[in-house]
């Protein structure tokens, strides 16, 4: 019996489908590496398995106990509170905290310290920040907020 069984997991944020039918079984003692490009849903999948995010559809079982499964209309329905609590004892994750200001754009998160601490002008700080974002292939995210970025993108900011 797998300790984690996930089948046809789908998850969207707004109109962006992040998990597109992910399926995996992990047996006790098995080591699984989740590899993919930034924004491909690696962290989202793990967060769903740990009940930190809810799935839109699919089935998740932890140690043989159903956490979520589809109803007749194909939408995910979660187990009752007692079962979720029991299941959560088997799952734990550690994520880095990126210490970004959630109410600041990416650009402002990068420019805030140079302006306030180093006394740079806003224009100087923004020019430097845009150069750094280009190096990190994130210049298109300058106006985005941390919640709109993947974990890997937040880490690079």
VOGU-3710 file (C-alpha; in Angstrom, 3 decimals, decimal comma):
1> xxxxxxxxxx> 0,000/0,000/0,000  1,459/3,402/-0,969  1,964/5,981/1,762  0,979/8,631/-0,787  -1,348/7,943/-3,671  -2,389/10,848/-5,869  -4,363/10,361/-9,061  -5,361/12,864/-11,745  -4,722/15,869/-9,477  -5,827/19,161/-10,980
11> xxxxxxxxxx> -5,391/22,603/-9,454  -5,870/26,085/-10,895  -5,178/29,544/-9,579  -7,600/31,877/-11,302  -7,461/30,937/-14,965  -4,022/29,319/-14,740  -4,049/25,518/-14,543  -0,989/24,630/-12,450  -1,534/20,903/-11,899  -2,805/19,168/-15,010
21> xxxxxxxxxx> -3,710/15,614/-14,042  -0,707/14,657/-11,880  -0,598/11,022/-10,716  1,951/9,340/-8,450  2,198/6,503/-5,923  4,949/6,584/-3,294  5,668/3,481/-1,231  7,062/3,497/2,302  10,843/3,870/2,170  10,793/5,097/-1,417
31> xxxxxxxxxx> 12,589/8,338/-2,205  10,901/10,557/-4,756  12,482/13,603/-6,354  10,173/16,204/-7,857  12,019/18,086/-10,581  10,752/20,713/-12,985  11,135/24,297/-14,109  10,067/27,242/-12,021  6,296/27,595/-11,969  5,612/24,001/-13,022
41> xxxxxxxxxx> 3,648/23,132/-9,864  6,185/21,221/-7,749  5,510/23,151/-4,543  1,791/23,346/-5,282  1,579/19,555/-5,558  3,389/19,089/-2,231  1,208/21,740/-0,588  -1,903/19,906/-1,819  -0,666/16,599/-0,405  -0,044/18,320/2,941
51> xxxxxxxxxx> -3,490/20,015/2,985  -1,976/23,492/2,688  -3,807/23,949/-0,634  -6,975/22,281/-1,863  -7,213/20,468/-5,184  -9,904/21,154/-7,762  -10,281/17,503/-8,730  -8,581/14,148/-8,364  -7,955/11,744/-5,521  -5,402/11,830/-2,707
61> xxxxxxxxxx> -4,864/8,990/-0,237  -2,374/9,068/2,612  -1,476/5,692/4,164  -4,564/4,200/2,510  -6,978/6,764/3,943  -8,834/8,997/1,489  -8,098/12,677/1,954  -9,945/13,887/-1,155  -11,885/12,304/-3,987  -14,194/13,456/-6,752
71> xxxxxxxxxx> -17,938/13,794/-6,339  -20,426/13,002/-9,124  -19,709/16,305/-10,881  -15,940/15,697/-10,877  -15,035/18,202/-8,159  -12,812/17,280/-5,225  -14,559/16,660/-1,915  -12,473/16,375/1,236  -12,832/13,919/4,090  -14,464/15,140/7,289
81> xxxxxxxxxx> -12,506/17,172/9,838  -11,644/14,205/12,065  -10,259/12,207/9,130  -8,276/15,199/7,836  -6,779/15,675/11,283  -5,849/11,980/11,493  -4,333/12,044/8,004  -2,351/15,230/8,675  -0,333/13,422/11,347  1,373/11,459/8,566
91> xxxxxxxxxx> 2,478/14,455/6,478  4,941/17,226/7,219  6,747/19,761/5,060  9,373/22,414/5,586  9,352/25,375/3,214  11,758/28,270/3,114  10,359/31,645/4,026  11,361/34,189/1,413  10,549/37,239/3,572  8,952/39,203/0,750
101> xxxxxxxxxx> 6,485/41,935/1,576  3,163/40,508/0,330  1,685/43,975/-0,302  4,672/45,151/-2,406  5,253/44,332/-6,058  8,362/42,383/-7,019  10,029/45,617/-8,111  9,249/47,381/-4,844  10,430/44,375/-2,805  13,808/44,722/-4,524
111> xxxxxxxxxx> 14,060/48,529/-4,421  12,811/49,193/-0,885  16,127/48,535/0,909  18,409/50,397/-1,535  16,127/53,449/-1,316  15,567/53,421/2,458  18,926/52,108/3,661  21,424/53,130/0,990  19,744/56,418/0,069  19,496/55,540/-3,637
121> xxxxxxxxxx> 16,947/57,393/-5,700  13,896/55,431/-6,740  15,049/55,663/-10,359  18,551/54,316/-9,563  17,155/51,466/-7,508  14,616/50,538/-10,190  17,282/50,527/-12,919  19,480/48,193/-10,858  16,494/46,035/-9,892  15,359/45,626/-13,493
131> xxxxxxxxxx> 18,882/44,545/-14,450  18,834/41,931/-11,703  15,367/40,745/-12,719  16,559/40,366/-16,316  19,494/38,217/-15,136  17,030/36,029/-13,231  14,655/35,912/-16,221  11,957/37,598/-14,136  11,709/41,043/-15,739  8,151/40,242/-16,839
141> xxxxxxxxxx> 7,229/39,795/-13,151  8,302/43,281/-11,980  4,691/44,362/-11,407  3,538/41,045/-9,916  2,985/40,415/-6,215  4,589/37,532/-4,272  1,333/35,536/-4,211  1,382/35,551/-8,025  4,831/33,917/-8,187  5,867/30,295/-7,893
151> xxxxxxx> 8,069/29,266/-4,971  11,138/29,230/-7,196  10,356/32,681/-8,536  9,903/34,022/-4,992  13,244/32,505/-4,059  14,998/34,274/-6,936  13,427/37,625/-5,997
//
